[in-house]
Amino acid sequence: MFMLAESEHDLQDLVDHLHAASSRFGLKVSNSKTEVQCIGKDERKMNIKLATKELKQSDNFVYLGGVISADSS
């Protein structure tokens, strides 16, 4: 699943809503399998949390055989 947001605050809101909705149905989002990525010309550290644990920020992400990198190359 992809979640796109224009700001760190908006992304945190999306993650919080996903966590709340999944909890209502007895589902759990895995902290170890969930990562965040900031794509753009400026490298920026994001502090996105799922429940109480900070999510790992990745520089590269493989999707359908293609690599999406943080510097948008």
Secondary structure as a PSIPRED ss2 file (coil, helix, strand):
# PSIPRED VFORMAT (PSIPRED V4.0)

   1 M C   1.000  0.000  0.000
   2 F C   1.000  0.000  0.000
   3 M C   1.000  0.000  0.000
   4 L C   1.000  0.000  0.000
   5 A C   1.000  0.000  0.000
   6 E C   1.000  0.000  0.000
   7 S C   1.000  0.000  0.000
   8 E H   0.000  1.000  0.000
   9 H H   0.000  1.000  0.000
  10 D H   0.000  1.000  0.000
  11 L H   0.000  1.000  0.000
  12 Q H   0.000  1.000  0.000
  13 D H   0.000  1.000  0.000
  14 L H   0.000  1.000  0.000
  15 V H   0.000  1.000  0.000
  16 D H   0.000  1.000  0.000
  17 H H   0.000  1.000  0.000
  18 L H   0.000  1.000  0.000
  19 H H   0.000  1.000  0.000
  20 A H   0.000  1.000  0.000
  21 A H   0.000  1.000  0.000
  22 S H   0.000  1.000  0.000
  23 S H   0.000  1.000  0.000
  24 R H   0.000  1.000  0.000
  25 F C   1.000  0.000  0.000
  26 G C   1.000  0.000  0.000
  27 L C   1.000  0.000  0.000
  28 K C   1.000  0.000  0.000
  29 V C   1.000  0.000  0.000
  30 S C   1.000  0.000  0.000
  31 N C   1.000  0.000  0.000
  32 S C   1.000  0.000  0.000
  33 K C   1.000  0.000  0.000
  34 T C   1.000  0.000  0.000
  35 E E   0.000  0.000  1.000
  36 V E   0.000  0.000  1.000
  37 Q C   1.000  0.000  0.000
  38 C C   1.000  0.000  0.000
  39 I C   1.000  0.000  0.000
  40 G C   1.000  0.000  0.000
  41 K C   1.000  0.000  0.000
  42 D C   1.000  0.000  0.000
  43 E C   1.000  0.000  0.000
  44 R C   1.000  0.000  0.000
  45 K C   1.000  0.000  0.000
  46 M C   1.000  0.000  0.000
  47 N C   1.000  0.000  0.000
  48 I C   1.000  0.000  0.000
  49 K E   0.000  0.000  1.000
  50 L E   0.000  0.000  1.000
  51 A C   1.000  0.000  0.000
  52 T C   1.000  0.000  0.000
  53 K E   0.000  0.000  1.000
  54 E E   0.000  0.000  1.000
  55 L C   1.000  0.000  0.000
  56 K E   0.000  0.000  1.000
  57 Q E   0.000  0.000  1.000
  58 S C   1.000  0.000  0.000
  59 D C   1.000  0.000  0.000
  60 N E   0.000  0.000  1.000
  61 F E   0.000  0.000  1.000
  62 V E   0.000  0.000  1.000
  63 Y E   0.000  0.000  1.000
  64 L C   1.000  0.000  0.000
  65 G C   1.000  0.000  0.000
  66 G E   0.000  0.000  1.000
  67 V E   0.000  0.000  1.000
  68 I E   0.000  0.000  1.000
  69 S E   0.000  0.000  1.000
  70 A C   1.000  0.000  0.000
  71 D C   1.000  0.000  0.000
  72 S C   1.000  0.000  0.000
  73 S C   1.000  0.000  0.000
